[in-house]
Amino acid sequence: MTGDFTSFEELFDVLDRAGRLTGERKSRKLVHRDGDWHRAFHCWVVVSTGEFEPGVIIQRRGRMKDTWPDRLDVSVGGHFAAGEVLADVIREMDEEIGQVAPITELRPLGTRISIGGHRDGVLDNEFQDVYLWQTTLPFDAFTPNPEEVASIELVTVRDLVSLIVGTSAQVQTRVRMPDRTGGIGTICSSDFIPSPDHYVRRAAIAIDLTSRGYPHPVI
């Protein structure tokens, strides 16, 4: 039996442990309560125009998020609502950072299997389709949506790799707030959502390889 079908709740397709559709649909709240497998979209955004060297946009999650509030995360992350495909879910980009990648410019990096809980009552098990978008848009063309994202920060690819592999204890970022003001920030590796599979490290290496011209990066 499916979960709550009230009109104001977003519905997800429930997957089995192999990532296949089960035919069941449940509300987001119940999926996270029950630990059901579901599908998500991740996109790492790399900008170069107007920068001394390529930089990666990372987001600081909003304080009201039901999972990992106020932690650093992938540039854009969202869920596939029931029945959606990639062309639908890239709306999350505009909803979070104010720009949408042309679907033809998205480079697939693979599918990450994320097993995790955050706090009592939330168990978030996802198949995450991960993409990379290299854009000529400048960082100032992106604006975080305050309903979704506390801020966005730009860190050079070099500094992100240095931070994640442990060469640097902290690095500087450029910060952009929802009101379009900005400044300089400082981040450390513990600011990111923790992951036993070293997700950010794997993503940083894939981004670095891409910036060096490697044609087949994967997470």
C-alpha positions in Angstrom: 0.0 0.0 0.0 1.4 3.4 -0.9 1.9 6.3 1.4 0.1 9.6 1.8 -1.2 11.0 -1.5 -2.3 14.4 -0.3 -1.8 17.0 -2.9 0.7 19.1 -1.0 3.2 16.4 -0.5 5.8 15.5 -3.1 5.7 11.9 -4.1 8.8 9.7 -4.9 9.0 6.5 -6.8 10.2 3.8 -4.4 13.1 1.7 -5.7 14.4 -1.7 -4.7 18.0 -2.4 -3.5 19.1 -2.7 -7.2 17.7 0.7 -8.1 14.7 -0.7 -10.0 11.2 0.8 -9.8 8.9 -1.2 -7.5 5.7 0.5 -8.7 5.1 2.0 -5.3 4.9 5.8 -4.7 5.2 7.4 -1.3 5.5 10.9 0.1 8.9 12.4 0.7 8.3 12.3 4.5 7.4 8.6 4.6 10.2 7.7 2.2 12.7 9.4 4.6 11.0 7.9 7.6 11.0 4.3 6.3 14.5 4.4 4.6 13.0 3.6 1.2 15.4 3.7 -1.8 14.7 6.6 -4.1 16.4 8.5 -6.9 18.3 11.8 -6.7 20.1 14.2 -8.9 23.5 15.8 -8.2 25.4 18.3 -10.3 28.8 19.7 -9.7 29.2 23.1 -11.4 32.6 24.4 -12.5 33.0 28.0 -13.7 36.0 29.6 -15.3 35.0 32.9 -16.9 36.3 35.8 -14.8 38.3 33.6 -12.6 42.1 33.1 -12.4 41.6 29.4 -12.4 38.5 27.0 -12.6 36.4 27.0 -9.5 33.7 24.7 -8.1 30.5 26.0 -6.8 29.5 24.4 -3.5 26.3 25.1 -1.6 25.6 25.6 2.1 22.4 23.9 2.8 19.5 25.8 4.3 19.0 25.6 8.1 15.5 24.3 7.6 16.5 21.3 5.5 15.3 17.9 6.9 18.7 16.4 6.2 22.1 17.9 7.0 21.1 21.6 7.5 23.9 24.2 7.3 26.4 21.7 5.9 28.4 22.1 2.7 27.1 20.0 -0.2 27.3 19.4 -4.0 26.5 22.5 -6.2 23.0 21.3 -6.8 21.1 18.3 -5.3 17.5 17.3 -5.5 15.1 14.4 -5.8 13.4 12.9 -8.8 9.7 13.3 -8.1 7.5 10.3 -9.1 7.6 9.8 -12.9 10.3 12.4 -13.6 13.3 12.0 -15.9 16.5 14.1 -16.2 14.9 16.8 -18.3 12.4 17.4 -15.5 14.7 17.2 -12.5 17.2 19.8 -13.8 14.6 22.3 -12.6 16.4 21.9 -9.2 19.3 23.9 -10.6 17.2 27.0 -11.1 15.4 26.5 -7.8 18.7 26.3 -5.9 21.3 28.4 -7.7 19.4 30.5 -10.3 20.7 28.9 -13.5 19.9 25.7 -15.5 22.5 23.8 -17.5 21.6 22.8 -21.0 21.0 19.1 -20.8 23.5 18.5 -23.6 26.2 20.1 -21.5 25.8 17.8 -18.6 28.6 15.2 -18.3 27.6 12.0 -16.4 30.0 11.0 -13.7 28.1 7.8 -12.6 25.6 6.8 -10.1 26.4 6.9 -6.4 24.7 4.7 -3.9 24.2 6.7 -0.7 23.2 4.9 2.5 22.7 7.2 5.4 20.7 8.6 8.2 20.9 12.0 9.6 18.9 12.2 12.8 16.1 10.4 14.5 13.2 9.9 12.1 15.2 10.4 8.9 16.9 7.6 6.9 17.9 8.8 3.5 18.8 6.0 1.1 19.5 7.2 -2.5 20.6 6.3 -5.9 22.3 9.6 -6.9 22.8 10.3 -10.6 25.9 12.6 -10.6 26.7 15.1 -13.3 29.3 17.7 -14.0 28.6 21.0 -15.7 31.5 23.1 -17.0 30.1 26.5 -17.8 31.4 29.8 -19.1 29.0 31.7 -16.9 30.7 33.7 -14.2 30.2 33.0 -10.5 28.2 36.2 -10.1 25.6 34.9 -12.6 24.5 32.4 -9.9 22.2 33.3 -7.0 21.2 31.0 -4.2 17.5 30.7 -3.5 17.0 31.5 0.3 14.2 28.9 0.5 16.6 26.2 -0.5 20.2 27.3 0.1 21.8 29.5 2.7 24.7 30.5 0.4 26.9 29.3 -2.4 30.7 29.4 -2.3 33.3 29.2 -5.0 36.5 27.2 -4.3 39.2 26.7 -6.8 39.6 23.1 -8.1 43.2 23.1 -6.8 42.1 24.2 -3.3 39.2 21.8 -3.1 41.5 18.9 -3.9 44.1 20.1 -1.4 41.5 20.4 1.3 39.9 17.0 0.7 43.1 15.1 0.5 44.4 16.7 3.7 47.2 18.9 2.3 45.4 22.0 3.6 43.5 22.3 6.8 41.3 25.1 5.5 41.0 27.1 2.3 39.4 30.4 1.2 36.2 30.7 -0.8 34.2 33.4 -2.5 30.7 33.6 -0.9 27.5 34.7 -2.5 24.4 35.3 -0.5 20.7 35.2 -1.6 20.6 39.0 -1.5 23.5 38.9 -4.0 26.0 40.3 -1.5 29.4 38.5 -1.3 32.6 38.2 0.6 35.4 35.9 1.5 34.9 32.7 3.5 36.9 29.9 5.0 36.0 26.3 4.9 37.4 23.0 6.3 36.8 19.4 5.3 34.5 18.8 8.3 32.1 21.5 6.9 30.9 19.0 4.2 28.3 16.4 4.8 30.2 13.3 6.1 30.3 10.3 3.9 31.9 6.9 4.5 32.4 6.5 0.7 34.5 9.7 0.5 32.1 11.2 -2.0 33.5 14.7 -2.0 37.0 13.4 -2.4 36.0 11.3 -5.4 34.1 14.2 -6.9 37.0 16.6 -6.4 39.4 14.2 -8.2 37.0 13.7 -11.1 36.6 17.5 -11.4 40.4 17.9 -11.3 40.9 15.3 -14.0 38.3 17.0 -16.2 40.0 20.4 -15.8 43.2 18.7 -17.0 41.5 17.3 -20.1 40.9 13.7 -19.0 37.9 12.6 -21.2 36.4 9.9 -18.9 36.1 11.0 -15.3 33.9 9.0 -12.9 33.2 9.3 -9.2 
